[in-house]
């Protein structure tokens, strides 16, 4: 299984911190966000390679980080060739690039590069691989559906974990469960990425792609994460995460 980390965005909401540095190399609790993510991946034995897609602006910095990083699974940095927020490929465009350039033909665990959480990934991967023909999405319970209004992808979930409804940033959410930016794509769905991108309605957010898969008959299951979780989307979230995730002693 390959792990794919999407790190090709430009994080304009975190300027000036990210004008000359990728968001994933910002420190939270004394460690870079990317180091914390790869620590989680190192604990999953079935991952045999970590593929990180970045852009032309930050490729050298990510390559330098990879050269210094000691990791169980080998790390490969891929450059999507973009130079600004205006010509970026988007999350699913970058997923397609990784599949094509790295010639991926195995299951994929895909993650955003700005997620911090304290639950490990082993149970998520085990649950996902037990359903090899289904996509599995990590979800988080906000408690109150209205906390997700206009901010997150919202999923309606049955008692067995099957997703039976999805909305991207709805005004009036029908569920407190939101997508966390952690996805398991079985190998039999990889060919569908190019088909999705070729359509007139393709959008770059992963939630839109998962919704397209759902609408086209791919079973979607959820896995509930517990504990702390932060989406480092802006300066406020970064400051709050730094208060919660303390440096290691």
C-alpha positions in Angstrom: 0.0 0.0 0.0 1.2 3.5 -0.8 0.7 6.6 1.4 0.0 9.8 -0.6 0.4 13.1 1.2 -1.0 16.1 -0.7 1.4 19.1 -0.1 1.1 21.1 -3.3 -1.1 23.9 -2.0 0.0 27.5 -1.4 -1.7 28.1 2.0 -2.5 31.7 1.3 -4.6 32.0 4.5 -1.4 31.5 6.5 0.6 34.3 4.8 3.2 35.6 5.6 4.3 32.4 7.3 3.8 30.3 4.1 5.0 32.8 1.5 8.4 31.1 1.4 7.7 27.8 3.2 5.2 25.0 2.7 2.5 24.8 5.4 3.5 21.2 6.2 6.9 22.4 7.4 5.5 24.8 9.9 6.1 23.6 13.5 3.3 22.6 15.9 4.4 21.5 19.4 8.1 21.6 18.4 7.8 19.4 15.3 6.8 20.0 11.8 3.3 19.1 10.8 4.8 16.7 8.1 7.0 14.9 10.7 4.0 14.3 12.9 2.0 12.9 9.9 4.9 10.6 8.8 5.3 9.4 12.4 1.7 8.1 12.1 2.5 6.4 8.7 5.6 4.8 10.0 3.5 2.8 12.5 1.5 1.2 9.7 3.4 -1.9 8.5 1.5 -2.4 5.3 2.7 1.0 3.9 5.7 0.3 1.7 6.3 3.9 0.4 5.3 7.4 1.2 4.7 9.7 -1.9 4.5 13.4 -1.2 3.4 15.6 -4.0 4.4 19.3 -3.8 4.9 22.2 -6.3 7.8 23.8 -8.1 8.0 26.6 -5.5 8.6 24.2 -2.5 10.0 21.1 -4.1 13.6 21.9 -3.0 12.5 22.4 0.6 10.5 19.2 0.7 13.4 17.3 -0.9 15.7 18.6 1.7 13.3 17.6 4.5 13.1 14.1 3.0 16.9 13.8 2.9 17.1 14.6 6.6 14.2 12.4 7.6 14.8 8.9 9.0 11.7 6.8 8.1 10.7 3.2 8.0 9.2 3.4 4.6 11.0 5.2 1.8 9.9 8.7 1.0 9.6 10.1 -2.6 8.9 13.7 -3.3 7.0 14.5 -6.6 6.8 17.9 -8.2 3.5 18.8 -9.9 5.2 21.7 -11.7 2.8 24.5 -10.6 4.1 27.8 -9.3 1.1 29.6 -7.8 -2.4 29.3 -6.4 -3.7 30.3 -9.9 -2.3 27.3 -11.8 -2.3 24.6 -9.1 -3.7 21.2 -10.1 -5.9 20.7 -7.0 -6.1 17.7 -4.8 -7.5 15.2 -7.3 -5.3 16.5 -10.1 -2.3 15.8 -7.8 -3.6 12.4 -7.0 -3.8 11.6 -10.7 -0.3 12.9 -11.2 1.0 10.6 -8.4 -0.7 7.6 -9.8 0.7 8.3 -13.2 4.3 9.4 -12.3 4.8 6.8 -9.6 3.0 4.1 -11.5 0.8 3.2 -8.5 -1.2 0.1 -8.9 -1.8 -0.7 -5.2 -4.2 0.6 -2.5 -3.7 4.2 -1.5 -4.0 5.9 1.9 -4.3 9.6 1.0 -3.9 12.4 3.5 -3.9 16.1 3.5 -0.6 17.6 4.7 -2.2 20.0 7.3 -4.0 17.5 9.6 -3.0 16.9 13.1 -4.7 14.2 15.2 -3.6 12.0 18.1 -5.3 8.7 17.1 -3.0 6.3 15.3 -3.9 5.0 11.8 -3.6 1.3 12.3 -7.2 0.6 13.1 -8.4 2.8 10.2 -6.2 0.9 7.7 -7.3 -2.5 9.1 -11.0 -1.5 8.8 -10.5 -0.1 5.3 -8.6 -3.1 4.0 -11.2 -5.5 5.3 -13.5 -3.9 2.7 -11.2 -4.1 -0.4 -13.9 -2.9 -2.9 -15.0 0.1 -0.8 -13.6 3.6 -0.2 -13.2 4.5 3.4 -13.3 8.0 4.8 -12.1 9.1 8.2 -14.7 11.1 10.0 -14.9 13.3 13.1 -17.9 14.0 15.2 -18.4 17.7 15.9 -21.4 17.0 18.2 -23.5 19.8 16.7 -24.3 19.6 13.0 -24.4 23.4 12.7 -20.7 23.6 13.6 -20.0 22.2 10.2 -22.2 24.7 8.3 -20.4 26.0 5.2 -17.0 24.8 6.5 -16.7 21.0 6.0 -17.8 18.1 3.9 -20.6 16.4 5.9 -21.4 12.7 5.8 -24.6 10.9 6.9 -23.6 7.5 8.3 -25.6 4.3 9.0 -25.1 2.2 12.1 -22.7 -0.2 10.2 -20.5 2.8 9.1 -21.8 2.9 5.5 -22.1 6.4 4.1 -25.6 7.0 2.8 -25.4 10.7 2.2 -22.8 13.4 1.5 -22.8 17.2 1.2 -19.9 19.5 0.6 -20.0 22.6 2.9 -23.8 22.6 3.3 -25.6 25.6 4.8 -27.8 23.3 6.9 -25.9 20.1 7.7 -28.0 17.0 8.4 -25.2 15.3 10.4 -22.4 16.2 12.9 -19.9 13.9 11.0 -17.3 15.6 8.9 -14.6 14.3 6.6 -11.1 14.7 8.1 -9.0 14.6 4.9 -7.9 10.9 5.4 -9.0 8.5 2.7 -8.5 4.9 1.7 -8.8 4.2 -2.0 -8.6 0.6 -3.0 -6.6 -0.2 -6.1 -9.7 -1.0 -8.2 -10.8 2.6 -8.0 -7.5 4.2 -9.2 -8.6 4.1 -12.9 -11.6 6.2 -12.0 -9.5 9.2 -11.1 -8.8 10.1 -14.7 -12.4 9.4 -15.7 -13.6 11.8 -13.0 -11.2 14.6 -14.1 -12.3 14.2 -17.7 -15.8 15.1 -16.8 -17.3 18.6 -17.0 -18.3 18.7 -13.3 -14.9 17.7 -11.8 -13.8 19.8 -8.9 -10.5 19.7 -7.0 -11.6 19.0 -3.4 -11.4 15.3 -2.4 -14.9 15.4 -1.0 -16.3 16.1 -4.5 -14.5 13.1 -5.9 -15.7 10.8 -3.2 -19.2 12.1 -3.8 -18.8 11.3 -7.5 -17.7 7.8 -6.6 -20.7 7.5 -4.3 -23.1 8.7 -7.1 -21.5 6.2 -9.5 -22.1 3.2 -7.2 -18.8 2.8 -5.3 -19.5 1.8 -1.7 -18.3 4.4 0.8 -17.7 3.6 4.4 -16.7 5.7 7.3 -14.3 5.3 10.2 -14.8 7.5 13.3 -11.6 9.1 14.7 -11.6 10.2 18.3 -9.4 12.5 20.4 -7.9 15.7 19.2 -7.9 16.8 15.6 -6.9 20.1 14.0 -7.1 21.2 10.4 -4.4 23.8 10.2 -6.2 26.0 7.7 -5.5 29.5 9.1 -3.4 31.4 11.8 -6.1 30.9 14.5 -6.0 27.1 14.0 -2.2 27.1 14.0 -2.1 29.1 17.3 -4.7 26.8 18.9 -2.9 23.7 17.9 0.4 25.0 19.3 -1.3 25.5 22.6 -2.7 21.9 22.6 0.2 19.9 21.1 3.1 20.6 23.5 6.7 20.0 22.6 8.1 16.6 23.4 10.3 16.5 26.5 
